[in-house]
Amino acid sequence: MIKKSICVFTLYPKQGASSNYRILMYINDLQKDYDVYTYEFWNKKYTEKYINQKKNML
C-alpha cells in the first residue's frame, strides 16, 4: 500500500519558538500513516539572530 504524503509548513525550525512544538509533537503520530515532510519559513540562521529580540519584545 502506498502512503499518502503530508507537507507541514511551520514558521520556525525545530530550534525556534515553543509554539512551533504544538504541530511538531504530532509528526511521529502522522508518520505512522503518512510520509511527512516539514519545511520552515524562517531558517535556523534567522532564528539564532532574531529570536532573542522577539523574547525581549514580549
Secondary structure as UniProt FT lines:
FT   STRAND          4..10
FT   TURN            14..15
FT   HELIX           18..20
FT   HELIX           21..24
FT   TURN            25..26
FT   HELIX           27..31
FT   TURN            32..33
FT   STRAND          34..40
FT   HELIX           44..57
//
